[in-house]
């Protein structure tokens, strides 16, 4: 009976130790399994994970920054400058034209030297540049053709007049005395030349100095930049 009790006690003790060992193992395993759970949730809770926050904010700002200039005044400045440039170019182009009766005033005066000469003075009365092309085409009263143009007087460049500036053309009324019949006229029509050499239909009509006489051997010079050159022929 004692032997049976000793074995029973021994078996019970062994079973208790085994149970305690299992419990301890279970406890250790539970600790190990519980450990990774906080570790997995740690990145969301720890302060070190706050670092991605500013990066995300900077990304948002950088993605929003391209949209900002679209609504800012800086984007409208280049557009305004681009719009004004063609307008300025167009205005400059429109301001420069041929000299005509619409943008000039032409007068005729008698000069003492050389003899038998008149001087045409062309003044730009417009607001932009005008080009005095070629020579004026003259029509005296009773003339059957345009007064001869002296080709030797052609300048090196077209005379361009700013507002208020003047150009000049000399008129030699006669050739050598006694060579041709003289005609008297009271009025003179001045036709302006276009760039291509043809003339505008509307002339300037001028009253000539008293007792103006001319013949078919006379001439008119090209428009010149100064009166001395216009009267040197």
PyMOL CGO cylinders between C-alpha atoms (Angstrom):
from pymol import cmd
from pymol.cgo import CYLINDER

trace = [
    CYLINDER, 0.00, 0.00, 0.00, 2.85, 2.36, 0.75, 0.3, 1, 1, 1, 1, 1, 1,
    CYLINDER, 2.85, 2.36, 0.75, 4.50, 1.55, -2.52, 0.3, 1, 1, 1, 1, 1, 1,
    CYLINDER, 4.50, 1.55, -2.52, 1.32, 2.31, -4.41, 0.3, 1, 1, 1, 1, 1, 1,
    CYLINDER, 1.32, 2.31, -4.41, 0.88, 5.59, -2.57, 0.3, 1, 1, 1, 1, 1, 1,
    CYLINDER, 0.88, 5.59, -2.57, 4.53, 6.54, -3.26, 0.3, 1, 1, 1, 1, 1, 1,
    CYLINDER, 4.53, 6.54, -3.26, 4.06, 5.85, -6.95, 0.3, 1, 1, 1, 1, 1, 1,
    CYLINDER, 4.06, 5.85, -6.95, 0.80, 7.70, -6.97, 0.3, 1, 1, 1, 1, 1, 1,
    CYLINDER, 0.80, 7.70, -6.97, 2.42, 10.65, -5.24, 0.3, 1, 1, 1, 1, 1, 1,
    CYLINDER, 2.42, 10.65, -5.24, 5.38, 10.49, -7.57, 0.3, 1, 1, 1, 1, 1, 1,
    CYLINDER, 5.38, 10.49, -7.57, 3.13, 10.38, -10.62, 0.3, 1, 1, 1, 1, 1, 1,
    CYLINDER, 3.13, 10.38, -10.62, 1.10, 13.27, -9.24, 0.3, 1, 1, 1, 1, 1, 1,
    CYLINDER, 1.10, 13.27, -9.24, 4.24, 15.28, -8.63, 0.3, 1, 1, 1, 1, 1, 1,
    CYLINDER, 4.24, 15.28, -8.63, 5.53, 14.48, -12.05, 0.3, 1, 1, 1, 1, 1, 1,
    CYLINDER, 5.53, 14.48, -12.05, 2.24, 15.51, -13.58, 0.3, 1, 1, 1, 1, 1, 1,
    CYLINDER, 2.24, 15.51, -13.58, 2.28, 18.74, -11.57, 0.3, 1, 1, 1, 1, 1, 1,
    CYLINDER, 2.28, 18.74, -11.57, 5.81, 19.56, -12.72, 0.3, 1, 1, 1, 1, 1, 1,
    CYLINDER, 5.81, 19.56, -12.72, 4.84, 18.80, -16.29, 0.3, 1, 1, 1, 1, 1, 1,
    CYLINDER, 4.84, 18.80, -16.29, 1.78, 21.01, -15.96, 0.3, 1, 1, 1, 1, 1, 1,
    CYLINDER, 1.78, 21.01, -15.96, 3.84, 23.81, -14.49, 0.3, 1, 1, 1, 1, 1, 1,
    CYLINDER, 3.84, 23.81, -14.49, 6.39, 23.43, -17.30, 0.3, 1, 1, 1, 1, 1, 1,
    CYLINDER, 6.39, 23.43, -17.30, 3.65, 23.62, -19.90, 0.3, 1, 1, 1, 1, 1, 1,
    CYLINDER, 3.65, 23.62, -19.90, 2.20, 26.64, -18.16, 0.3, 1, 1, 1, 1, 1, 1,
    CYLINDER, 2.20, 26.64, -18.16, 5.58, 28.30, -18.07, 0.3, 1, 1, 1, 1, 1, 1,
    CYLINDER, 5.58, 28.30, -18.07, 6.17, 27.52, -21.72, 0.3, 1, 1, 1, 1, 1, 1,
    CYLINDER, 6.17, 27.52, -21.72, 2.75, 28.80, -22.55, 0.3, 1, 1, 1, 1, 1, 1,
    CYLINDER, 2.75, 28.80, -22.55, 3.50, 31.93, -20.60, 0.3, 1, 1, 1, 1, 1, 1,
    CYLINDER, 3.50, 31.93, -20.60, 6.79, 32.45, -22.42, 0.3, 1, 1, 1, 1, 1, 1,
    CYLINDER, 6.79, 32.45, -22.42, 5.24, 31.84, -25.78, 0.3, 1, 1, 1, 1, 1, 1,
    CYLINDER, 5.24, 31.84, -25.78, 2.48, 34.28, -24.95, 0.3, 1, 1, 1, 1, 1, 1,
    CYLINDER, 2.48, 34.28, -24.95, 5.07, 36.89, -24.06, 0.3, 1, 1, 1, 1, 1, 1,
    CYLINDER, 5.07, 36.89, -24.06, 6.92, 36.27, -27.30, 0.3, 1, 1, 1, 1, 1, 1,
    CYLINDER, 6.92, 36.27, -27.30, 3.76, 36.47, -29.40, 0.3, 1, 1, 1, 1, 1, 1,
    CYLINDER, 3.76, 36.47, -29.40, 2.61, 39.58, -27.61, 0.3, 1, 1, 1, 1, 1, 1,
    CYLINDER, 2.61, 39.58, -27.61, 5.99, 41.23, -28.17, 0.3, 1, 1, 1, 1, 1, 1,
    CYLINDER, 5.99, 41.23, -28.17, 5.79, 41.69, -31.95, 0.3, 1, 1, 1, 1, 1, 1,
    CYLINDER, 5.79, 41.69, -31.95, 2.31, 43.19, -31.71, 0.3, 1, 1, 1, 1, 1, 1,
    CYLINDER, 2.31, 43.19, -31.71, 3.49, 46.39, -29.99, 0.3, 1, 1, 1, 1, 1, 1,
    CYLINDER, 3.49, 46.39, -29.99, 6.51, 46.45, -32.29, 0.3, 1, 1, 1, 1, 1, 1,
    CYLINDER, 6.51, 46.45, -32.29, 4.22, 46.41, -35.34, 0.3, 1, 1, 1, 1, 1, 1,
    CYLINDER, 4.22, 46.41, -35.34, 2.08, 49.20, -33.96, 0.3, 1, 1, 1, 1, 1, 1,
    CYLINDER, 2.08, 49.20, -33.96, 5.08, 51.17, -32.71, 0.3, 1, 1, 1, 1, 1, 1,
    CYLINDER, 5.08, 51.17, -32.71, 5.83, 53.06, -35.98, 0.3, 1, 1, 1, 1, 1, 1,
    CYLINDER, 5.83, 53.06, -35.98, 2.39, 54.67, -35.88, 0.3, 1, 1, 1, 1, 1, 1,
    CYLINDER, 2.39, 54.67, -35.88, 2.75, 55.67, -32.22, 0.3, 1, 1, 1, 1, 1, 1,
    CYLINDER, 2.75, 55.67, -32.22, 6.42, 56.65, -31.86, 0.3, 1, 1, 1, 1, 1, 1,
    CYLINDER, 6.42, 56.65, -31.86, 7.68, 60.21, -32.32, 0.3, 1, 1, 1, 1, 1, 1,
    CYLINDER, 7.68, 60.21, -32.32, 10.26, 59.18, -34.90, 0.3, 1, 1, 1, 1, 1, 1,
    CYLINDER, 10.26, 59.18, -34.90, 7.46, 58.40, -37.35, 0.3, 1, 1, 1, 1, 1, 1,
    CYLINDER, 7.46, 58.40, -37.35, 6.37, 62.04, -37.28, 0.3, 1, 1, 1, 1, 1, 1,
    CYLINDER, 6.37, 62.04, -37.28, 9.23, 62.77, -39.73, 0.3, 1, 1, 1, 1, 1, 1,
    CYLINDER, 9.23, 62.77, -39.73, 7.19, 61.76, -42.79, 0.3, 1, 1, 1, 1, 1, 1,
    CYLINDER, 7.19, 61.76, -42.79, 4.67, 64.41, -41.79, 0.3, 1, 1, 1, 1, 1, 1,
    CYLINDER, 4.67, 64.41, -41.79, 6.72, 67.45, -43.03, 0.3, 1, 1, 1, 1, 1, 1,
    CYLINDER, 6.72, 67.45, -43.03, 7.74, 65.50, -46.14, 0.3, 1, 1, 1, 1, 1, 1,
    CYLINDER, 7.74, 65.50, -46.14, 4.09, 64.98, -46.94, 0.3, 1, 1, 1, 1, 1, 1,
    CYLINDER, 4.09, 64.98, -46.94, 3.44, 68.67, -46.26, 0.3, 1, 1, 1, 1, 1, 1,
    CYLINDER, 3.44, 68.67, -46.26, 6.31, 69.71, -48.55, 0.3, 1, 1, 1, 1, 1, 1,
    CYLINDER, 6.31, 69.71, -48.55, 5.00, 67.43, -51.26, 0.3, 1, 1, 1, 1, 1, 1,
    CYLINDER, 5.00, 67.43, -51.26, 1.61, 69.06, -50.97, 0.3, 1, 1, 1, 1, 1, 1,
    CYLINDER, 1.61, 69.06, -50.97, 3.17, 72.52, -51.16, 0.3, 1, 1, 1, 1, 1, 1,
    CYLINDER, 3.17, 72.52, -51.16, 5.34, 71.62, -54.13, 0.3, 1, 1, 1, 1, 1, 1,
    CYLINDER, 5.34, 71.62, -54.13, 2.39, 70.14, -55.96, 0.3, 1, 1, 1, 1, 1, 1,
    CYLINDER, 2.39, 70.14, -55.96, 0.32, 73.23, -55.18, 0.3, 1, 1, 1, 1, 1, 1,
    CYLINDER, 0.32, 73.23, -55.18, 3.06, 75.73, -56.13, 0.3, 1, 1, 1, 1, 1, 1,
    CYLINDER, 3.06, 75.73, -56.13, 2.70, 75.41, -59.94, 0.3, 1, 1, 1, 1, 1, 1,
    CYLINDER, 2.70, 75.41, -59.94, -0.94, 76.40, -59.63, 0.3, 1, 1, 1, 1, 1, 1,
    CYLINDER, -0.94, 76.40, -59.63, -0.12, 79.55, -57.65, 0.3, 1, 1, 1, 1, 1, 1,
    CYLINDER, -0.12, 79.55, -57.65, 1.44, 81.61, -60.52, 0.3, 1, 1, 1, 1, 1, 1,
    CYLINDER, 1.44, 81.61, -60.52, -1.63, 80.95, -62.65, 0.3, 1, 1, 1, 1, 1, 1,
    CYLINDER, -1.63, 80.95, -62.65, -3.66, 83.17, -60.37, 0.3, 1, 1, 1, 1, 1, 1,
    CYLINDER, -3.66, 83.17, -60.37, -0.85, 85.62, -59.56, 0.3, 1, 1, 1, 1, 1, 1,
    CYLINDER, -0.85, 85.62, -59.56, -0.19, 88.94, -61.30, 0.3, 1, 1, 1, 1, 1, 1,
    CYLINDER, -0.19, 88.94, -61.30, 3.22, 87.75, -62.48, 0.3, 1, 1, 1, 1, 1, 1,
    CYLINDER, 3.22, 87.75, -62.48, 1.61, 85.59, -65.12, 0.3, 1, 1, 1, 1, 1, 1,
    CYLINDER, 1.61, 85.59, -65.12, -0.28, 88.51, -66.64, 0.3, 1, 1, 1, 1, 1, 1,
    CYLINDER, -0.28, 88.51, -66.64, 2.80, 90.75, -67.09, 0.3, 1, 1, 1, 1, 1, 1,
    CYLINDER, 2.80, 90.75, -67.09, 4.37, 88.79, -69.99, 0.3, 1, 1, 1, 1, 1, 1,
    CYLINDER, 4.37, 88.79, -69.99, 0.96, 88.62, -71.65, 0.3, 1, 1, 1, 1, 1, 1,
    CYLINDER, 0.96, 88.62, -71.65, 0.59, 92.40, -71.48, 0.3, 1, 1, 1, 1, 1, 1,
    CYLINDER, 0.59, 92.40, -71.48, 4.10, 92.94, -72.85, 0.3, 1, 1, 1, 1, 1, 1,
    CYLINDER, 4.10, 92.94, -72.85, 3.42, 90.51, -75.70, 0.3, 1, 1, 1, 1, 1, 1,
    CYLINDER, 3.42, 90.51, -75.70, 0.21, 92.32, -76.53, 0.3, 1, 1, 1, 1, 1, 1,
    CYLINDER, 0.21, 92.32, -76.53, 1.83, 95.73, -76.56, 0.3, 1, 1, 1, 1, 1, 1,
    CYLINDER, 1.83, 95.73, -76.56, 4.78, 94.80, -78.77, 0.3, 1, 1, 1, 1, 1, 1,
    CYLINDER, 4.78, 94.80, -78.77, 2.73, 94.14, -81.96, 0.3, 1, 1, 1, 1, 1, 1,
    CYLINDER, 2.73, 94.14, -81.96, 0.73, 97.32, -81.28, 0.3, 1, 1, 1, 1, 1, 1,
    CYLINDER, 0.73, 97.32, -81.28, 3.91, 99.37, -81.08, 0.3, 1, 1, 1, 1, 1, 1,
    CYLINDER, 3.91, 99.37, -81.08, 5.27, 97.78, -84.25, 0.3, 1, 1, 1, 1, 1, 1,
    CYLINDER, 5.27, 97.78, -84.25, 2.02, 98.37, -86.09, 0.3, 1, 1, 1, 1, 1, 1,
    CYLINDER, 2.02, 98.37, -86.09, 1.94, 101.99, -84.92, 0.3, 1, 1, 1, 1, 1, 1,
    CYLINDER, 1.94, 101.99, -84.92, 5.49, 102.59, -86.12, 0.3, 1, 1, 1, 1, 1, 1,
    CYLINDER, 5.49, 102.59, -86.12, 4.75, 101.00, -89.49, 0.3, 1, 1, 1, 1, 1, 1,
    CYLINDER, 4.75, 101.00, -89.49, 1.55, 102.98, -89.87, 0.3, 1, 1, 1, 1, 1, 1,
    CYLINDER, 1.55, 102.98, -89.87, 3.31, 106.25, -88.92, 0.3, 1, 1, 1, 1, 1, 1,
    CYLINDER, 3.31, 106.25, -88.92, 5.79, 106.03, -91.82, 0.3, 1, 1, 1, 1, 1, 1,
    CYLINDER, 5.79, 106.03, -91.82, 4.39, 106.65, -95.26, 0.3, 1, 1, 1, 1, 1, 1,
    CYLINDER, 4.39, 106.65, -95.26, 5.01, 108.55, -98.47, 0.3, 1, 1, 1, 1, 1, 1,
    CYLINDER, 5.01, 108.55, -98.47, 4.83, 112.32, -98.44, 0.3, 1, 1, 1, 1, 1, 1,
    CYLINDER, 4.83, 112.32, -98.44, 1.51, 113.42, -99.96, 0.3, 1, 1, 1, 1, 1, 1,
    CYLINDER, 1.51, 113.42, -99.96, -0.89, 116.33, -99.82, 0.3, 1, 1, 1, 1, 1, 1,
    CYLINDER, -0.89, 116.33, -99.82, -2.46, 114.71, -96.76, 0.3, 1, 1, 1, 1, 1, 1,
    CYLINDER, -2.46, 114.71, -96.76, 0.60, 114.97, -94.52, 0.3, 1, 1, 1, 1, 1, 1,
    CYLINDER, 0.60, 114.97, -94.52, 2.65, 117.85, -95.98, 0.3, 1, 1, 1, 1, 1, 1,
    CYLINDER, 2.65, 117.85, -95.98, 2.47, 121.46, -97.06, 0.3, 1, 1, 1, 1, 1, 1,
    CYLINDER, 2.47, 121.46, -97.06, 4.35, 122.56, -100.16, 0.3, 1, 1, 1, 1, 1, 1,
    CYLINDER, 4.35, 122.56, -100.16, 5.17, 126.14, -101.12, 0.3, 1, 1, 1, 1, 1, 1,
    CYLINDER, 5.17, 126.14, -101.12, 6.92, 127.77, -104.07, 0.3, 1, 1, 1, 1, 1, 1,
    CYLINDER, 6.92, 127.77, -104.07, 9.13, 130.85, -103.88, 0.3, 1, 1, 1, 1, 1, 1,
    CYLINDER, 9.13, 130.85, -103.88, 11.26, 132.84, -106.31, 0.3, 1, 1, 1, 1, 1, 1,
    CYLINDER, 11.26, 132.84, -106.31, 14.99, 133.03, -105.64, 0.3, 1, 1, 1, 1, 1, 1,
    CYLINDER, 14.99, 133.03, -105.64, 17.50, 135.61, -106.75, 0.3, 1, 1, 1, 1, 1, 1,
    CYLINDER, 17.50, 135.61, -106.75, 20.22, 133.10, -107.52, 0.3, 1, 1, 1, 1, 1, 1,
    CYLINDER, 20.22, 133.10, -107.52, 20.47, 131.22, -109.70, 0.3, 1, 1, 1, 1, 1, 1,
    CYLINDER, 20.47, 131.22, -109.70, 18.42, 133.32, -112.10, 0.3, 1, 1, 1, 1, 1, 1,
    CYLINDER, 18.42, 133.32, -112.10, 15.20, 131.92, -113.56, 0.3, 1, 1, 1, 1, 1, 1,
    CYLINDER, 15.20, 131.92, -113.56, 14.84, 129.51, -110.67, 0.3, 1, 1, 1, 1, 1, 1,
    CYLINDER, 14.84, 129.51, -110.67, 12.07, 128.69, -108.24, 0.3, 1, 1, 1, 1, 1, 1,
    CYLINDER, 12.07, 128.69, -108.24, 12.32, 126.74, -105.01, 0.3, 1, 1, 1, 1, 1, 1,
    CYLINDER, 12.32, 126.74, -105.01, 9.80, 124.17, -103.82, 0.3, 1, 1, 1, 1, 1, 1,
    CYLINDER, 9.80, 124.17, -103.82, 9.72, 123.63, -100.07, 0.3, 1, 1, 1, 1, 1, 1,
    CYLINDER, 9.72, 123.63, -100.07, 8.02, 120.53, -98.67, 0.3, 1, 1, 1, 1, 1, 1,
    CYLINDER, 8.02, 120.53, -98.67, 7.21, 120.46, -94.94, 0.3, 1, 1, 1, 1, 1, 1,
    CYLINDER, 7.21, 120.46, -94.94, 6.01, 117.41, -93.04, 0.3, 1, 1, 1, 1, 1, 1,
    CYLINDER, 6.01, 117.41, -93.04, 2.86, 118.47, -91.18, 0.3, 1, 1, 1, 1, 1, 1,
    CYLINDER, 2.86, 118.47, -91.18, 1.89, 114.95, -90.10, 0.3, 1, 1, 1, 1, 1, 1,
    CYLINDER, 1.89, 114.95, -90.10, 2.57, 113.08, -86.87, 0.3, 1, 1, 1, 1, 1, 1,
    CYLINDER, 2.57, 113.08, -86.87, 4.90, 110.43, -88.32, 0.3, 1, 1, 1, 1, 1, 1,
    CYLINDER, 4.90, 110.43, -88.32, 7.77, 110.02, -90.75, 0.3, 1, 1, 1, 1, 1, 1,
    CYLINDER, 7.77, 110.02, -90.75, 7.19, 110.53, -94.47, 0.3, 1, 1, 1, 1, 1, 1,
    CYLINDER, 7.19, 110.53, -94.47, 9.43, 109.71, -97.42, 0.3, 1, 1, 1, 1, 1, 1,
    CYLINDER, 9.43, 109.71, -97.42, 9.82, 112.22, -100.24, 0.3, 1, 1, 1, 1, 1, 1,
    CYLINDER, 9.82, 112.22, -100.24, 10.16, 109.81, -103.16, 0.3, 1, 1, 1, 1, 1, 1,
    CYLINDER, 10.16, 109.81, -103.16, 11.81, 110.73, -106.47, 0.3, 1, 1, 1, 1, 1, 1,
    CYLINDER, 11.81, 110.73, -106.47, 11.07, 114.20, -107.81, 0.3, 1, 1, 1, 1, 1, 1,
    CYLINDER, 11.07, 114.20, -107.81, 7.85, 116.19, -107.79, 0.3, 1, 1, 1, 1, 1, 1,
    CYLINDER, 7.85, 116.19, -107.79, 5.91, 115.94, -111.04, 0.3, 1, 1, 1, 1, 1, 1,
    CYLINDER, 5.91, 115.94, -111.04, 5.05, 119.45, -112.15, 0.3, 1, 1, 1, 1, 1, 1,
    CYLINDER, 5.05, 119.45, -112.15, 2.21, 120.65, -114.34, 0.3, 1, 1, 1, 1, 1, 1,
    CYLINDER, 2.21, 120.65, -114.34, 2.26, 124.31, -115.41, 0.3, 1, 1, 1, 1, 1, 1,
    CYLINDER, 2.26, 124.31, -115.41, -0.84, 125.97, -116.80, 0.3, 1, 1, 1, 1, 1, 1,
    CYLINDER, -0.84, 125.97, -116.80, -1.10, 125.20, -120.50, 0.3, 1, 1, 1, 1, 1, 1,
    CYLINDER, -1.10, 125.20, -120.50, 1.60, 122.52, -120.44, 0.3, 1, 1, 1, 1, 1, 1,
    CYLINDER, 1.60, 122.52, -120.44, 1.00, 119.44, -122.57, 0.3, 1, 1, 1, 1, 1, 1,
    CYLINDER, 1.00, 119.44, -122.57, 3.33, 117.17, -120.57, 0.3, 1, 1, 1, 1, 1, 1,
    CYLINDER, 3.33, 117.17, -120.57, 5.03, 116.82, -117.21, 0.3, 1, 1, 1, 1, 1, 1,
    CYLINDER, 5.03, 116.82, -117.21, 7.94, 119.19, -116.64, 0.3, 1, 1, 1, 1, 1, 1,
    CYLINDER, 7.94, 119.19, -116.64, 11.32, 117.45, -117.29, 0.3, 1, 1, 1, 1, 1, 1,
    CYLINDER, 11.32, 117.45, -117.29, 13.05, 115.85, -114.29, 0.3, 1, 1, 1, 1, 1, 1,
    CYLINDER, 13.05, 115.85, -114.29, 16.80, 116.32, -113.91, 0.3, 1, 1, 1, 1, 1, 1,
    CYLINDER, 16.80, 116.32, -113.91, 18.15, 112.79, -113.35, 0.3, 1, 1, 1, 1, 1, 1,
    CYLINDER, 18.15, 112.79, -113.35, 21.61, 114.10, -112.43, 0.3, 1, 1, 1, 1, 1, 1,
    CYLINDER, 21.61, 114.10, -112.43, 20.11, 115.48, -109.23, 0.3, 1, 1, 1, 1, 1, 1,
    CYLINDER, 20.11, 115.48, -109.23, 19.12, 112.08, -107.85, 0.3, 1, 1, 1, 1, 1, 1,
    CYLINDER, 19.12, 112.08, -107.85, 20.32, 111.82, -104.21, 0.3, 1, 1, 1, 1, 1, 1,
    CYLINDER, 20.32, 111.82, -104.21, 22.04, 108.78, -102.75, 0.3, 1, 1, 1, 1, 1, 1,
    CYLINDER, 22.04, 108.78, -102.75, 19.05, 107.99, -100.54, 0.3, 1, 1, 1, 1, 1, 1,
    CYLINDER, 19.05, 107.99, -100.54, 15.40, 108.90, -100.27, 0.3, 1, 1, 1, 1, 1, 1,
    CYLINDER, 15.40, 108.90, -100.27, 14.82, 111.98, -98.13, 0.3, 1, 1, 1, 1, 1, 1,
    CYLINDER, 14.82, 111.98, -98.13, 12.86, 111.05, -95.00, 0.3, 1, 1, 1, 1, 1, 1,
    CYLINDER, 12.86, 111.05, -95.00, 11.16, 113.81, -93.05, 0.3, 1, 1, 1, 1, 1, 1,
    CYLINDER, 11.16, 113.81, -93.05, 10.26, 113.76, -89.38, 0.3, 1, 1, 1, 1, 1, 1,
    CYLINDER, 10.26, 113.76, -89.38, 7.33, 115.94, -88.31, 0.3, 1, 1, 1, 1, 1, 1,
    CYLINDER, 7.33, 115.94, -88.31, 8.25, 119.59, -88.91, 0.3, 1, 1, 1, 1, 1, 1,
    CYLINDER, 8.25, 119.59, -88.91, 11.23, 118.86, -91.18, 0.3, 1, 1, 1, 1, 1, 1,
    CYLINDER, 11.23, 118.86, -91.18, 11.55, 120.10, -94.77, 0.3, 1, 1, 1, 1, 1, 1,
    CYLINDER, 11.55, 120.10, -94.77, 12.76, 118.87, -98.17, 0.3, 1, 1, 1, 1, 1, 1,
    CYLINDER, 12.76, 118.87, -98.17, 13.54, 121.00, -101.21, 0.3, 1, 1, 1, 1, 1, 1,
    CYLINDER, 13.54, 121.00, -101.21, 13.42, 120.81, -105.00, 0.3, 1, 1, 1, 1, 1, 1,
    CYLINDER, 13.42, 120.81, -105.00, 14.84, 123.37, -107.40, 0.3, 1, 1, 1, 1, 1, 1,
    CYLINDER, 14.84, 123.37, -107.40, 13.01, 124.40, -110.58, 0.3, 1, 1, 1, 1, 1, 1,
    CYLINDER, 13.01, 124.40, -110.58, 15.05, 125.69, -113.50, 0.3, 1, 1, 1, 1, 1, 1,
    CYLINDER, 15.05, 125.69, -113.50, 12.42, 127.57, -115.51, 0.3, 1, 1, 1, 1, 1, 1,
    CYLINDER, 12.42, 127.57, -115.51, 14.27, 127.89, -118.78, 0.3, 1, 1, 1, 1, 1, 1,
    CYLINDER, 14.27, 127.89, -118.78, 17.18, 126.56, -120.76, 0.3, 1, 1, 1, 1, 1, 1,
    CYLINDER, 17.18, 126.56, -120.76, 19.53, 128.76, -122.74, 0.3, 1, 1, 1, 1, 1, 1,
    CYLINDER, 19.53, 128.76, -122.74, 17.87, 132.07, -123.61, 0.3, 1, 1, 1, 1, 1, 1,
    CYLINDER, 17.87, 132.07, -123.61, 16.30, 132.23, -127.06, 0.3, 1, 1, 1, 1, 1, 1,
    CYLINDER, 16.30, 132.23, -127.06, 16.31, 128.47, -127.66, 0.3, 1, 1, 1, 1, 1, 1,
    CYLINDER, 16.31, 128.47, -127.66, 12.65, 127.76, -126.98, 0.3, 1, 1, 1, 1, 1, 1,
    CYLINDER, 12.65, 127.76, -126.98, 9.31, 129.49, -126.83, 0.3, 1, 1, 1, 1, 1, 1,
    CYLINDER, 9.31, 129.49, -126.83, 8.40, 130.99, -123.46, 0.3, 1, 1, 1, 1, 1, 1,
    CYLINDER, 8.40, 130.99, -123.46, 5.09, 130.29, -121.72, 0.3, 1, 1, 1, 1, 1, 1,
    CYLINDER, 5.09, 130.29, -121.72, 3.55, 132.18, -118.85, 0.3, 1, 1, 1, 1, 1, 1,
    CYLINDER, 3.55, 132.18, -118.85, 1.65, 130.48, -116.08, 0.3, 1, 1, 1, 1, 1, 1,
    CYLINDER, 1.65, 130.48, -116.08, -0.17, 131.56, -112.93, 0.3, 1, 1, 1, 1, 1, 1,
    CYLINDER, -0.17, 131.56, -112.93, -0.60, 128.18, -111.24, 0.3, 1, 1, 1, 1, 1, 1,
    CYLINDER, -0.60, 128.18, -111.24, 1.44, 125.08, -110.71, 0.3, 1, 1, 1, 1, 1, 1,
    CYLINDER, 1.44, 125.08, -110.71, 0.26, 121.59, -109.86, 0.3, 1, 1, 1, 1, 1, 1,
    CYLINDER, 0.26, 121.59, -109.86, 2.62, 119.42, -107.83, 0.3, 1, 1, 1, 1, 1, 1,
    CYLINDER, 2.62, 119.42, -107.83, 2.07, 115.64, -107.96, 0.3, 1, 1, 1, 1, 1, 1,
    CYLINDER, 2.07, 115.64, -107.96, 3.76, 113.48, -105.33, 0.3, 1, 1, 1, 1, 1, 1,
    CYLINDER, 3.76, 113.48, -105.33, 5.48, 110.26, -106.28, 0.3, 1, 1, 1, 1, 1, 1,
    CYLINDER, 5.48, 110.26, -106.28, 4.81, 106.87, -104.74, 0.3, 1, 1, 1, 1, 1, 1,
    CYLINDER, 4.81, 106.87, -104.74, 7.51, 104.41, -103.80, 0.3, 1, 1, 1, 1, 1, 1,
    CYLINDER, 7.51, 104.41, -103.80, 7.10, 102.59, -107.12, 0.3, 1, 1, 1, 1, 1, 1,
    CYLINDER, 7.10, 102.59, -107.12, 7.54, 105.83, -109.08, 0.3, 1, 1, 1, 1, 1, 1,
    CYLINDER, 7.54, 105.83, -109.08, 3.93, 106.36, -110.08, 0.3, 1, 1, 1, 1, 1, 1,
    CYLINDER, 3.93, 106.36, -110.08, 2.11, 109.45, -108.79, 0.3, 1, 1, 1, 1, 1, 1,
    CYLINDER, 2.11, 109.45, -108.79, -0.85, 110.12, -106.56, 0.3, 1, 1, 1, 1, 1, 1,
    CYLINDER, -0.85, 110.12, -106.56, -3.92, 111.48, -108.32, 0.3, 1, 1, 1, 1, 1, 1,
    CYLINDER, -3.92, 111.48, -108.32, -4.48, 114.46, -106.03, 0.3, 1, 1, 1, 1, 1, 1,
    CYLINDER, -4.48, 114.46, -106.03, -1.89, 117.23, -106.58, 0.3, 1, 1, 1, 1, 1, 1,
    CYLINDER, -1.89, 117.23, -106.58, -1.10, 120.29, -104.54, 0.3, 1, 1, 1, 1, 1, 1,
    CYLINDER, -1.10, 120.29, -104.54, -2.08, 123.42, -106.49, 0.3, 1, 1, 1, 1, 1, 1,
    CYLINDER, -2.08, 123.42, -106.49, 0.16, 126.45, -105.92, 0.3, 1, 1, 1, 1, 1, 1,
    CYLINDER, 0.16, 126.45, -105.92, -0.04, 130.06, -107.04, 0.3, 1, 1, 1, 1, 1, 1,
    CYLINDER, -0.04, 130.06, -107.04, 3.13, 131.03, -108.91, 0.3, 1, 1, 1, 1, 1, 1,
    CYLINDER, 3.13, 131.03, -108.91, 5.03, 134.28, -108.43, 0.3, 1, 1, 1, 1, 1, 1,
    CYLINDER, 5.03, 134.28, -108.43, 3.86, 136.99, -110.83, 0.3, 1, 1, 1, 1, 1, 1,
    CYLINDER, 3.86, 136.99, -110.83, 5.22, 136.89, -114.39, 0.3, 1, 1, 1, 1, 1, 1,
    CYLINDER, 5.22, 136.89, -114.39, 6.54, 133.35, -114.12, 0.3, 1, 1, 1, 1, 1, 1,
    CYLINDER, 6.54, 133.35, -114.12, 7.73, 132.14, -117.51, 0.3, 1, 1, 1, 1, 1, 1,
    CYLINDER, 7.73, 132.14, -117.51, 9.09, 128.77, -118.49, 0.3, 1, 1, 1, 1, 1, 1,
    CYLINDER, 9.09, 128.77, -118.49, 10.08, 126.78, -121.55, 0.3, 1, 1, 1, 1, 1, 1,
    CYLINDER, 10.08, 126.78, -121.55, 10.37, 123.11, -122.48, 0.3, 1, 1, 1, 1, 1, 1,
    CYLINDER, 10.37, 123.11, -122.48, 14.09, 123.02, -121.68, 0.3, 1, 1, 1, 1, 1, 1,
    CYLINDER, 14.09, 123.02, -121.68, 13.53, 123.70, -118.01, 0.3, 1, 1, 1, 1, 1, 1,
    CYLINDER, 13.53, 123.70, -118.01, 13.77, 121.05, -115.27, 0.3, 1, 1, 1, 1, 1, 1,
    CYLINDER, 13.77, 121.05, -115.27, 12.93, 120.12, -111.68, 0.3, 1, 1, 1, 1, 1, 1,
    CYLINDER, 12.93, 120.12, -111.68, 15.32, 118.33, -109.32, 0.3, 1, 1, 1, 1, 1, 1,
    CYLINDER, 15.32, 118.33, -109.32, 14.72, 115.37, -107.05, 0.3, 1, 1, 1, 1, 1, 1,
    CYLINDER, 14.72, 115.37, -107.05, 13.75, 116.17, -103.48, 0.3, 1, 1, 1, 1, 1, 1,
    CYLINDER, 13.75, 116.17, -103.48, 16.85, 117.18, -101.53, 0.3, 1, 1, 1, 1, 1, 1,
    CYLINDER, 16.85, 117.18, -101.53, 17.62, 117.37, -97.83, 0.3, 1, 1, 1, 1, 1, 1,
    CYLINDER, 17.62, 117.37, -97.83, 18.82, 121.02, -98.02, 0.3, 1, 1, 1, 1, 1, 1,
    CYLINDER, 18.82, 121.02, -98.02, 18.02, 124.03, -100.18, 0.3, 1, 1, 1, 1, 1, 1,
    CYLINDER, 18.02, 124.03, -100.18, 21.62, 124.67, -101.22, 0.3, 1, 1, 1, 1, 1, 1,
    CYLINDER, 21.62, 124.67, -101.22, 21.77, 121.29, -102.96, 0.3, 1, 1, 1, 1, 1, 1,
    CYLINDER, 21.77, 121.29, -102.96, 18.40, 121.86, -104.58, 0.3, 1, 1, 1, 1, 1, 1,
    CYLINDER, 18.40, 121.86, -104.58, 19.59, 125.14, -106.11, 0.3, 1, 1, 1, 1, 1, 1,
    CYLINDER, 19.59, 125.14, -106.11, 23.05, 124.06, -107.22, 0.3, 1, 1, 1, 1, 1, 1,
    CYLINDER, 23.05, 124.06, -107.22, 21.88, 122.70, -110.61, 0.3, 1, 1, 1, 1, 1, 1,
]
cmd.load_cgo(trace, "trace")
